[in-house]
């Protein structure tokens, strides 16, 4: 009797660890995955670069201009319930949703946006390399219907590649920014007074 109870307890503990691991370990980590979906860490853009993009953008060339929802790119019978970027005719401006009953619904992101397969939202075209979308089909979709799971793990120690600044969530952003500026505090208004 004791061995049966011990065995049952081991099964419960092992199952809990498996569920916990599945619900807590995303590989690569979120910001690294977003860098890859963007087309690589070297493609992180500064504010000035984004402003320059806006001035020189060519609709239909830099991002798709799809007016009607194209044919679905996914078969709901062969995938988990979730959201899937249409990387075919949809060029990631379109995306498909398979619900838990296997029903398919397709959507179209607004112009200048593409479907972000990691965050599951329509995001600016310069943040998405559509050729990378399919490799992230299971990244967030695997967590959609898991009770207690969060869609994206925290990554508080991420360092932004474009600026070298530490993410504010780590609590180190203010001291590093102060060191970078020479530790000077106050605004131009305060200096003038």
N, C-alpha and C positions, 0 to 999 in steps of 0.2 A: 504494500500500500504506500509506504514512504517513497519507494522508488518511482511509483507512478506519479505521485505529487511532485517529486523532484523533476521528473521528465517533463511534466506539464509546465512547470515553472520555467525550465530552460527554454522550452518552445516559445513561451510568451515573451521572455526576455530577448531571445534572438530575433523574434518577429518585430518587437518594438525597436530594436537597434537597426534592423533592416529598413523599417519604415522611416525612422528618424534620419538615417543616412540618406535615403532617397529624397527625403523632403528638405535636407539641409545642405547637401553638397552639390553645387553646380560647378561644372568643369567645362570650359574655363570659367573663372570668376566673372561676375557680371560686367565690370568695366572692361576687362580684357575681351570678353565676348562682343561687347558693343564696339570696341576698337576694330575687331576682326570684321564685324558686319559693316563697319564704315569703310573697310578696305585696307586696314592695317593701322597700327599705332602712329605711323608717320603722317597719316592723313588727318589727324586731329587739327581742327582749324581754329585760328585766333579770331577775335572779333573783327579785326581789320580785314582778314582774309574773307570772312563771311560777308562783310559789307562790299568788298570787291566783287564777290560772286553775284550779289544782288544787282550790281550795276551792269554786269556783263552777261547775265543769264539769257539763254536762248531757249524759249519754250519749244518743246518737241524735240530738242536736241539734248539739252542738259537734263531734262526730266520729261517723262511721257505726258502727252495730252490726250487721254482716253476719254471719250464722251459717253460710251456705252460699256456696260459690264461685259467683258469677253467670256468665252466658254470657260467653265471651271477647270482648274488645273489639278484637282485632287478627286479621288474616289473615296467617299466616306466609308465604304465597306472595308477598305484596306488600311485606314489610318485611325488613330485615336481621336476621340472628340477634341476639338480645338480649332484654332485659327491658323490658316496656311496662306502665305504669300503666293500669289499667282505669278510665278517667275517666267511663265511662257508668254502668251499674248498680252497678259496683264502687266508685264514689265514691273511688277511689284506695286503698281498703283492700284491694282485690284487684289482682293484677298477673298478666300473662301472660308466658311465656317461650317464645321460638321458638328451637329449637336449630339447629345447622348443617345438619341433615337436613330442616328444615322442619316438625318435630314441635312441637306446641303442648302446653304444660303450664301450668295456672293455679294460683295460690296465693292465700292469704288472709293478710294481716298480722294480728297480734293486736289485740284491742280497744285503742283509744286511740292506735293507730299507723296511718300511711298510707305508701304506697310512695313513696320519694324517687327521682324519675326521674334525678337527677344522681348520687347516691352509690350507687344501686341497692340500698338497704336499706329496711327498715321503720323509719320515723322518727316522732317524736311528732307528733300531729295539728297542733299549733300551728306547726310548721315547714313545713307543706305547704299551699299553695293549689292545690287539685286542678285548677282551671281553667287553671293554667300548665303542667301536666305534659306535655301533648302537644307544646308548643313545645320541650321538651328530649328528645324521643324519640331523637334522633341524637347528643346531646351526649356521652354516655359509651358508648353502644352501638357507635358507630363505631370505638371503640378495643378492643373486646373480643377480637377475633381478629387483631389486628395484632401481629406478633412484635416484641418490644422496646418496645412502647408502654405507657405508664403510663395508668391510667384517669383520673386527675385531675392537672392541672398544679399545680406549687407556686405559691403566691402569698404569698411571705414578707412583703411590705410592706403587706399589707392592714390597714387601720385599722378596728376594730370601731365601727360606727355608734352603738351604744347606750351605750358607755362612753368612747369616745375613746382607749382603750388600744391600743397597737400589739401585733400578734401576736407571740408569743414567738419564733417562727421567725426573725424579723428580727434578733434579738439586741439590740434597743433597748428591750425591755419593762421591764427592771429600772431603767435610768437614768430613763426617763420616769415610772415609777411613783414613784421616789424624789423627783423634782422636784415631782410632784403633791402628795405628802404633806409637802413642805417639807424633804425630805432627811433626815428623822429616821429613825434606825435603831433596831432593838431592839423587843422586845415589851413588853407591859404587865408581864409577869413580871420582865423585866430592869429596868424602871424602878422596880419596888417594892423590889428588892434594894438 
